[in-house]
Amino acid sequence: MKDSTPTPRWLICLELALIAAAPFVYYRMPHEISSDGYLRLETTRYLALGQVIDQPVPMLFSIFALPLYHFGDVVALFNMVTLFVGLAATVFLLWRVAPADILRRFVLIVLAASMFGHHTQLFFGELLTAMMMAIAVAALIIGWQLPAIATSVLAVVNQPAAVPALFVMLLDRERGPFRLLKAAWPIAICALLMMLEFYLRRGDPLAIGYEGDVGARSIMPYSGLPGFSYPLVFGLLSLLFSFGKGLALYAPGLWLLFARPTFDMPAALRLFQRHSVWFLAGLVLIYAKWWAWAGGWFWGPRFLVFASIPASMALAIHLSDHHATPSRKSIITGLLLWSAWVGISGNVYGQYDLGTCNAQPNVEPLCWYSPEFSALFHPFIVPKPLSPNDVVILGYSVAAAIVLALPFTRDLAATAFQRPARRDRYAS
């Protein structure tokens, strides 16, 4: 992409400085091992002793976490390390086929204005799958076919429900008379690897570990049912548009997928977005049917953190569209600022003062559907006393949003204060 409006050097330096500061900011976030994280930690502990134990959570996450486990409490930083390594690998693969300005803004948005920050604070497995899939998609579009397939297979083995999403993505990519077969053989490898793990852990290649797993019975009409029993339409509406779990609010950059920039977007970025969106669509469809679609007691749409990859890339692309109309620049700036708030909400506020929703099953849906109890809106109702670390983390996202929005806000201000040309009243 050749842009007639090059990015000023000082702005590039600011963006790079913020990216360089991110590890220090992320280190100051609280990192805890709780809930499902305990299961993963226990699996890791036994693997360090050379033993395989029966746990429902996939073992691959614990295998990757083993090196950090030997350093003690540092293992709680695993997802933070995964995020930075995954971003570095993705940018490395895209460096020769995508504009540097877009990649730089993509990284900064992921770090400062996305759902990823909150996920790094916990010992859950969804972030590992998301970053591995970002790497796999980047490798796929530059022609690294086998490494891409291998990485994507490992990604979905770490999150088995994502297998249909991988199939959907590969089916869209492949062409020719053997299209179905080309998309199916990686899925067969996924199935074999998962069956091997089931056998090693439970002695039965078909015992997935979630047999009989159901949620608590509540006021919700489809609660207390097992497996993929949730009505698809209600699940889709909830995952896309609910106040507490909807991607429309938690990954606002996705709205920009419906708009085209004024410049000719490089083919590599078009493919990156297309493959990412198809994978995300597969995730949404499969999780919309699961009884635990909401992800339990968790900030935001737990299983769909991958949505921040295409959402952040879409924002980065449109923030580089210097010839967009003033109205479009206003919309893009608004979506960027809301994305920054999503990052601040997850990194600083989390589920502060929302324990009411976790008190009993009948109350938890308040945090899914009610705006007053949504993690994105509740901080405006009950402000949280900020610690020094909170101020640093919040300030980082604010600074990143200002730097990213600066070119557009400058253009919008110039347009707003530009005087209309004077007319000569004596002109005929």
QUICORMO-V430795 format. One record per residue. N is the residue number from 1. RES is the residue in one letter. SS is DSSP state (~ for helix, > for strand, _ for the rest). PHI is phi in whole degrees, -180 to 180 (none if undefined). Layout:
N;RES;SS;PHI  N;RES;SS;PHI
This chain:
1;M;_;none  2;K;_;-101  3;D;_;-106  4;S;_;-76  5;T;_;-120  6;P;_;-67  7;T;_;-73  8;P;_;-60  9;R;~;-60  10;W;~;-65  11;L;~;-72  12;I;~;-60  13;C;~;-63  14;L;~;-64  15;E;~;-63  16;L;~;-66  17;A;~;-64  18;L;~;-67  19;I;~;-65  20;A;~;-65  21;A;~;-80  22;A;~;-56  23;P;~;-58  24;F;~;-69  25;V;~;-69  26;Y;~;-64  27;Y;~;-65  28;R;_;-83  29;M;_;-71  30;P;_;-72  31;H;_;-121  32;E;_;-132  33;I;_;-117  34;S;_;-147  35;S;_;51  36;D;~;-62  37;G;~;-61  38;Y;~;-62  39;L;~;-64  40;R;~;-69  41;L;~;-66  42;E;~;-65  43;T;~;-61  44;T;~;-64  45;R;~;-61  46;Y;~;-73  47;L;~;-62  48;A;~;-62  49;L;_;-93  50;G;_;81  51;Q;_;-120  52;V;_;-112  53;I;_;-114  54;D;_;-85  55;Q;_;-138  56;P;_;-73  57;V;_;-77  58;P;_;-58  59;M;_;-84  60;L;~;-60  61;F;~;-56  62;S;~;-68  63;I;~;-64  64;F;~;-69  65;A;~;-82  66;L;~;-54  67;P;~;-58  68;L;~;-74  69;Y;~;-60  70;H;_;-70  71;F;_;-102  72;G;~;80  73;D;~;-64  74;V;~;-60  75;V;~;-59  76;A;~;-66  77;L;~;-89  78;F;~;-56  79;N;~;-68  80;M;~;-64  81;V;~;-62  82;T;~;-60  83;L;~;-61  84;F;~;-70  85;V;~;-66  86;G;~;-64  87;L;~;-64  88;A;~;-62  89;A;~;-67  90;T;~;-63  91;V;~;-66  92;F;~;-59  93;L;~;-71  94;L;~;-93  95;W;_;-58  96;R;_;-86  97;V;_;-120  98;A;_;-136  99;P;_;-61  100;A;~;-62  101;D;~;-60  102;I;~;-68  103;L;~;-63  104;R;~;-63  105;R;~;-69  106;F;~;-58  107;V;~;-61  108;L;~;-66  109;I;~;-67  110;V;~;-57  111;L;~;-75  112;A;~;-112  113;A;_;-145  114;S;_;-151  115;M;_;-78  116;F;~;-64  117;G;~;-56  118;H;~;-64  119;H;~;-66  120;T;~;-71  121;Q;_;-80  122;L;_;-122  123;F;_;-107  124;F;_;-100  125;G;_;-96  126;E;~;-68  127;L;~;-65  128;L;~;-61  129;T;~;-62  130;A;~;-62  131;M;~;-72  132;M;~;-66  133;M;~;-71  134;A;~;-62  135;I;~;-64  136;A;~;-63  137;V;~;-64  138;A;~;-62  139;A;~;-66  140;L;~;-64  141;I;~;-79  142;I;_;-99  143;G;_;95  144;W;_;-86  145;Q;~;-62  146;L;~;-66  147;P;~;-60  148;A;~;-66  149;I;~;-65  150;A;~;-61  151;T;~;-67  152;S;~;-68  153;V;~;-62  154;L;~;-63  155;A;~;-61  156;V;~;-82  157;V;~;-64  158;N;~;-74  159;Q;_;-140  160;P;~;-54  161;A;~;-65  162;A;~;-83  163;V;~;-57  164;P;~;-61  165;A;~;-65  166;L;~;-64  167;F;~;-63  168;V;~;-61  169;M;~;-64  170;L;~;-68  171;L;~;-65  172;D;~;-70  173;R;~;-77  174;E;_;-73  175;R;_;-134  176;G;_;98  177;P;_;-68  178;F;_;-105  179;R;~;-57  180;L;~;-63  181;L;~;-66  182;K;~;-63  183;A;~;-81  184;A;~;-88  185;W;~;-67  186;P;~;-65  187;I;~;-67  188;A;~;-63  189;I;~;-65  190;C;~;-56  191;A;~;-62  192;L;~;-65  193;L;~;-65  194;M;~;-68  195;M;~;-65  196;L;~;-63  197;E;~;-64  198;F;~;-59  199;Y;~;-67  200;L;~;-65  201;R;~;-92  202;R;~;-129  203;G;_;76  204;D;_;-142  205;P;_;-67  206;L;_;-108  207;A;_;-89  208;I;_;-79  209;G;_;98  210;Y;_;-110  211;E;_;-60  212;G;_;77  213;D;_;-79  214;V;>;-138  215;G;_;-89  216;A;_;-71  217;R;_;-75  218;S;_;-138  219;I;_;-68  220;M;_;-67  221;P;_;-66  222;Y;_;-110  223;S;_;-80  224;G;_;79  225;L;_;-100  226;P;>;-91  227;G;_;59  228;F;_;-96  229;S;_;-107  230;Y;_;-76  231;P;_;-60  232;L;~;-58  233;V;~;-62  234;F;~;-67  235;G;~;-66  236;L;~;-64  237;L;~;-60  238;S;~;-71  239;L;~;-72  240;L;~;-95  241;F;~;-128  242;S;_;-69  243;F;_;-70  244;G;_;-100  245;K;_;-137  246;G;_;-79  247;L;~;-64  248;A;~;-59  249;L;~;-101  250;Y;~;-89  251;A;_;-136  252;P;~;-63  253;G;~;-60  254;L;~;-63  255;W;~;-61  256;L;~;-76  257;L;~;-66  258;F;~;-88  259;A;_;-121  260;R;_;-108  261;P;_;-69  262;T;_;-76  263;F;_;-91  264;D;_;-78  265;M;_;-71  266;P;_;-56  267;A;~;-58  268;A;~;-63  269;L;~;-71  270;R;~;-61  271;L;~;-68  272;F;~;-59  273;Q;~;-66  274;R;~;-63  275;H;~;-64  276;S;~;-63  277;V;~;-68  278;W;~;-66  279;F;~;-64  280;L;~;-62  281;A;~;-60  282;G;~;-64  283;L;~;-62  284;V;~;-62  285;L;~;-64  286;I;~;-75  287;Y;~;-75  288;A;_;-63  289;K;_;-92  290;W;_;-80  291;W;_;-62  292;A;_;-101  293;W;_;-55  294;A;_;-74  295;G;_;81  296;G;_;72  297;W;_;-79  298;F;_;-153  299;W;_;-71  300;G;_;75  301;P;_;-79  302;R;~;-54  303;F;~;-81  304;L;~;-116  305;V;_;-61  306;F;_;-58  307;A;~;-57  308;S;~;-70  309;I;~;-71  310;P;~;-65  311;A;~;-67  312;S;~;-68  313;M;~;-67  314;A;~;-63  315;L;~;-63  316;A;~;-63  317;I;~;-64  318;H;~;-75  319;L;~;-70  320;S;_;-95  321;D;_;-91  322;H;_;-69  323;H;_;-101  324;A;_;-66  325;T;_;-70  326;P;~;-56  327;S;~;-65  328;R;~;-69  329;K;~;-61  330;S;~;-64  331;I;~;-65  332;I;~;-62  333;T;~;-62  334;G;~;-62  335;L;~;-66  336;L;~;-62  337;L;~;-65  338;W;~;-68  339;S;~;-62  340;A;~;-62  341;W;~;-66  342;V;~;-58  343;G;~;-62  344;I;~;-65  345;S;~;-58  346;G;~;-72  347;N;~;-81  348;V;~;-109  349;Y;~;-96  350;G;_;55  351;Q;_;-110  352;Y;_;-59  353;D;_;64  354;L;_;-107  355;G;~;-60  356;T;~;-55  357;C;~;-68  358;N;~;-95  359;A;_;-71  360;Q;_;-158  361;P;~;-57  362;N;~;-67  363;V;~;-96  364;E;~;-56  365;P;~;-58  366;L;~;-57  367;C;~;-76  368;W;~;-87  369;Y;~;-118  370;S;_;-85  371;P;~;-63  372;E;~;-64  373;F;~;-108  374;S;_;-71  375;A;_;-61  376;L;_;-81  377;F;_;-111  378;H;~;-61  379;P;~;-59  380;F;~;-78  381;I;~;-91  382;V;_;-124  383;P;_;-65  384;K;_;-98  385;P;_;-63  386;L;_;-89  387;S;_;-83  388;P;~;-56  389;N;~;-64  390;D;~;-60  391;V;~;-64  392;V;~;-63  393;I;~;-66  394;L;~;-63  395;G;~;-61  396;Y;~;-64  397;S;~;-66  398;V;~;-63  399;A;~;-62  400;A;~;-64  401;A;~;-63  402;I;~;-64  403;V;~;-64  404;L;~;-67  405;A;~;-86  406;L;~;-56  407;P;~;-60  408;F;~;-70  409;T;~;-65  410;R;~;-65  411;D;~;-65  412;L;~;-67  413;A;~;-65  414;A;~;-63  415;T;~;-68  416;A;~;-67  417;F;~;-98  418;Q;_;-70  419;R;_;-78  420;P;_;-66  421;A;_;-62  422;R;_;-72  423;R;_;-99  424;D;_;-81  425;R;_;-70  426;Y;_;-93  427;A;_;-67  428;S;_;-78
